Amino acid sequence: MESNLEEQVIDVLEKIRPYLQRDGGDVEFVRMEENGRVIVRVFGACVGCSAIDSTIKLGVEALLIDEVPGVTEVIVEED
């Protein structure tokens, strides 16, 4: 069962996904750690994209930190 914070993270990611999908990519919630780190997985054009680090830090992470209390960082899980 997902916590309220995890539900909030997923809701924010759902807002972001269409923008990534428009460029052939996607993002998926993996888990939220107790220290506030959100772990995500990227797909499609996002994999290996030179802009993914800035997309995550300036886009996804900034929005999550702003909208979900307790989020401290977003990390992309490597397969």
ChimeraX attribute file (.defattr): number of C-alpha atoms within 10 A of each C-alpha:
attribute: neighborCount
match mode: 1-to-1
recipient: residues
	/A:1	5
	/A:2	10
	/A:3	9
	/A:4	10
	/A:5	15
	/A:6	19
	/A:7	14
	/A:8	16
	/A:9	22
	/A:10	18
	/A:11	13
	/A:12	16
	/A:13	20
	/A:14	14
	/A:15	10
	/A:16	16
	/A:17	15
	/A:18	14
	/A:19	12
	/A:20	17
	/A:21	15
	/A:22	9
	/A:23	11
	/A:24	12
	/A:25	18
	/A:26	20
	/A:27	21
	/A:28	15
	/A:29	18
	/A:30	14
	/A:31	16
	/A:32	19
	/A:33	12
	/A:34	9
	/A:35	10
	/A:36	16
	/A:37	16
	/A:38	24
	/A:39	17
	/A:40	19
	/A:41	17
	/A:42	20
	/A:43	14
	/A:44	14
	/A:45	14
	/A:46	20
	/A:47	14
	/A:48	11
	/A:49	11
	/A:50	9
	/A:51	10
	/A:52	17
	/A:53	14
	/A:54	11
	/A:55	15
	/A:56	19
	/A:57	14
	/A:58	11
	/A:59	13
	/A:60	21
	/A:61	21
	/A:62	16
	/A:63	17
	/A:64	22
	/A:65	17
	/A:66	12
	/A:67	13
	/A:68	18
	/A:69	12
	/A:70	15
	/A:71	23
	/A:72	16
	/A:73	18
	/A:74	19
	/A:75	14
	/A:76	17
	/A:77	13
	/A:78	9
	/A:79	5
